[in-house]
């Protein structure tokens, strides 16, 4: 596998940087410009066609095709877009390694650690955020151990997002499978709803959070390939983990806010299970406002954070 030759960033994190010329793409397979658009519309067409045929024929052998198309379409499109716009000098091999190997190692590591370390509690989602953001960074570091010259904010943004989207794709496939299998048989509607929802939310979750943490991690990578876990690296990891935890717990936070604003004498045993018994129309509207509004606010914070990192690297603006 040829070594990628990303532009390095030898200057301190956050310091003014000189304009760095782009290096030509490394030898190996290349992706033609605009392929992400064709992948988006072609994949969406195939997913809709597969859903229609599955519904019409009740052929359960099509379920793996439907699950894989729906789970991988949006993450793959965003990775192709990031590669085309900002990561051509990193090479296709490295992008594929981060997406596939990094994504699989991420979900495996998260599954093992959450199984042994987490238990139901108020702080469970904080633990989920800390674990999943850690395993994604470890997966990124593993994939990059053969690429000591890859460093800098731009490389971290692109490769971190790639690992995050790989993690999201494999995780979404699992959620879609669980939604499809019920005690009464195959629930196609639940499967489709899960894939649509997770596809719409995918750009604002794992890919965004790992792009931020990956950017700061690689900004402090030494020329010999070793990592320096300076204060900004640790604080960024904690910050994205908290964004992750807030995202996962927004359902419960919205219920808590609605209960605090509208309910008296609420049955805490039912509330602890994650729902308000016999909600009024006003409570339903407030829940939608708080849950959706909270996710939008978290997404905007993450996007603003990633954008501020991109602005610190002049090579990001110089990419075609």
Phi, psi and omega in degrees: 000121183293147182281132177288153183234066180290155177293128179274165182231085188284348185277158180300150180298130177088351181279154176301140184236147177284158178289130186248123180293146178284142176266153180295156178300146179291161178296151181130186181296144179234158180249130182292149179299145177082002184292335181295326178292317179294323178295319181297305185286323177293317179293321178296319178297316179294323179295314178298317179298318179296320179296318180294316180294319178298317179294320184287323186260346184056031182274105184288344178291347177275351183300315177302320178298315180296317181294314182293318178299311183292327184279326186262346188299301184294313177302319180295319180298316181292324177294317178298319178297314180297320178296314183295319185276325191223001187225022183297328180286350178280332178093147181295321183301317181290321178298314179296321179297316179295319183290310186278300183293313180298318180295316181292314178299325179296310182291325178293314180296318179296319181298315181294313184292320179292326179296318185269336188254336187257144175221152181305125179193173178297328185263013184300317183291333173296317176297320177299314180298314181297318182291310186292323177290328178291315184292328177292321177293320177296322177296318177299315180297323179295314181297326185273002184293339177266004181233069185294340183275352181279117180201175177103162183298314184296314178299320179294321178297313184291310184286324175297316177298322181296315176298317180297319179290326174297316176301314181297321181295312181291324178294318180296324177299321177293317178296320179295319178297315179297324179291330183282327185267116178233173178295337181263007181116208182275127177253090184294322181298316179296321178299312182295319179297319179296316181292320179296313182297313182290330176294319179292325183272346186306318182294345186249012183243245188304317181299317181292314183295317182285335173298318181294307183293324178294323179298313181289323178301312182283339175295333180257012179285135182283160179301334179276004178094352179282155182259142178246112183273070180285175181307311179300327178294312181294315181294323177295317177301315179295320181296313180290330177294321178290322174300316177301313181296319178297319178300311183292328185264007185297328177301310180293322179297319179297318178296318180298317179296317179297317180297320180294326185274332191236343190249149171229141180063037182291137177290105186294331180294323177284321181299323180295339180276355173101023176206160176261124181292133177048062182291146175279170178299321180296319179294322178297316180295318179295321179299315179298318180298311184289318183290311180291317179299322178295317178296321178296316180297316179298319179297317180296321177297316179295317179297318179296322179295313179296321180295321179295325177292318180298323181293339180280349181247109181298335180292338176296320180284338182272352182288148184288000000 
